[in-house]
């Protein structure tokens, strides 16, 4: 029975069905929401109409994943902060750096390059508590930066390492098990106090 239905009628049914699946409010919200969302939406719609739905879904997912990775990469950064508490003699030789966002293959090299270029410091404190994501590549690059600073005579202290990041840092060599108690701290006050001791010594 279906084979006797004219194709023009089936085309009309499909068009009405497709239109009913797309809600105007949803389209308007996507187009006004963000530029990335609008790009993915328009690209997927064009490929759906001009090529095929299966290709459109695959390409749309790939573009969305790329844009998401770029957004996560751009959120990563390093910021130099003032030492807490009153000023102490020798504080000018201590650099307190806060790492933010994700240290993964797409952002770690750019972020950690800024850490390696720190100047005028004998002790560098890296605040790791704001690092949301750390993969093997990021941990390896961090280990190389720490090793490079140590070769220059700079002591590196780590503060606030998350439990889920500790293992990957150990495997990458960023943490040396016998020295964990000396170079890794849970609180910023403890790290700063140790840095001041090292500078004074």
TAGIKA-V925930 format. One record per residue. N is the residue number from 0. RES is the residue in one letter. PSI is psi in whole degrees, -180 to 180 (none if undefined). BURIAL is I if it has 24 or more other ideal C-beta (glycine too) atoms within 12 Angstrom, else O. Layout:
BEGIN
[[N RES PSI BURIAL] [N RES PSI BURIAL]]
END
This chain:
BEGIN
[[0 X -39 O] [1 X -34 O] [2 X -20 O] [3 X -5 O] [4 X 129 O] [5 X 144 O] [6 X -33 O] [7 X -37 O] [8 X -45 O] [9 X -38 O] [10 X -42 O] [11 X -42 O] [12 X -45 O] [13 X -40 O] [14 X -44 O] [15 X -41 O] [16 X -44 O] [17 X -42 O] [18 X -40 O] [19 X -23 O] [20 X -23 O] [21 X 114 O] [22 X 134 O] [23 X -40 O] [24 X -38 O] [25 X -45 O] [26 X -45 O] [27 X -40 O] [28 X -41 O] [29 X -43 O] [30 X -32 O] [31 X -17 O] [32 X -61 O] [33 X 157 O] [34 X -39 O] [35 X -45 O] [36 X -39 I] [37 X -40 O] [38 X -46 O] [39 X -42 I] [40 X -50 I] [41 X -44 O] [42 X -45 I] [43 X -41 I] [44 X -42 I] [45 X -45 O] [46 X -35 O] [47 X -45 O] [48 X -41 O] [49 X -26 O] [50 X -86 O] [51 X 151 O] [52 X -40 O] [53 X -46 O] [54 X -39 O] [55 X -43 O] [56 X -47 O] [57 X -47 O] [58 X -40 I] [59 X -42 I] [60 X -40 O] [61 X -44 O] [62 X -41 I] [63 X -41 I] [64 X -42 O] [65 X -45 O] [66 X -36 O] [67 X -43 O] [68 X -39 O] [69 X -39 O] [70 X -42 O] [71 X -40 I] [72 X -41 I] [73 X -22 O] [74 X -17 O] [75 X 143 I] [76 X 174 I] [77 X 135 I] [78 X 135 O] [79 X 134 O] [80 X 162 O] [81 X 148 O] [82 X 141 I] [83 X 158 O] [84 X -176 O] [85 X 164 O] [86 X 140 O] [87 X 156 O] [88 X 131 O] [89 X -1 O] [90 X -22 I] [91 X -14 O] [92 X 4 I] [93 X 129 I] [94 X 122 I] [95 X 114 I] [96 X 130 I] [97 X 123 I] [98 X 131 I] [99 X 156 I] [100 X -138 I] [101 X 129 I] [102 X 87 I] [103 X -177 I] [104 X -24 O] [105 X -12 I] [106 X -19 I] [107 X -43 I] [108 X -43 O] [109 X -42 I] [110 X -48 I] [111 X -19 I] [112 X -35 O] [113 X -33 I] [114 X -42 I] [115 X -19 I] [116 X 9 O] [117 X 136 I] [118 X 154 O] [119 X 30 O] [120 X 139 I] [121 X -27 I] [122 X 133 I] [123 X 126 I] [124 X 122 I] [125 X 116 I] [126 X 115 I] [127 X -1 I] [128 X -22 O] [129 X 6 I] [130 X 113 I] [131 X -37 O] [132 X 134 I] [133 X 114 I] [134 X -178 I] [135 X -37 O] [136 X -45 O] [137 X -41 I] [138 X -40 I] [139 X -42 I] [140 X -38 I] [141 X -41 I] [142 X -39 I] [143 X -39 I] [144 X -44 I] [145 X -44 I] [146 X -40 O] [147 X -43 O] [148 X -39 I] [149 X -35 O] [150 X -25 O] [151 X 3 O] [152 X 13 O] [153 X 129 I] [154 X 133 I] [155 X 125 I] [156 X 139 I] [157 X 136 I] [158 X 136 I] [159 X 39 I] [160 X 129 I] [161 X 147 O] [162 X -38 O] [163 X -16 O] [164 X -15 I] [165 X -43 O] [166 X -45 O] [167 X -32 I] [168 X -37 I] [169 X -45 O] [170 X -33 O] [171 X -14 I] [172 X 7 O] [173 X -25 I] [174 X 135 I] [175 X 115 O] [176 X -47 O] [177 X -20 O] [178 X 9 O] [179 X -40 O] [180 X -18 O] [181 X -27 O] [182 X -7 I] [183 X 131 I] [184 X 149 I] [185 X -30 O] [186 X 153 O] [187 X -37 I] [188 X -41 O] [189 X -41 O] [190 X -43 I] [191 X -42 I] [192 X -43 O] [193 X -40 I] [194 X -41 I] [195 X -35 I] [196 X -44 O] [197 X -41 I] [198 X -43 I] [199 X -32 O] [200 X none O]]
END
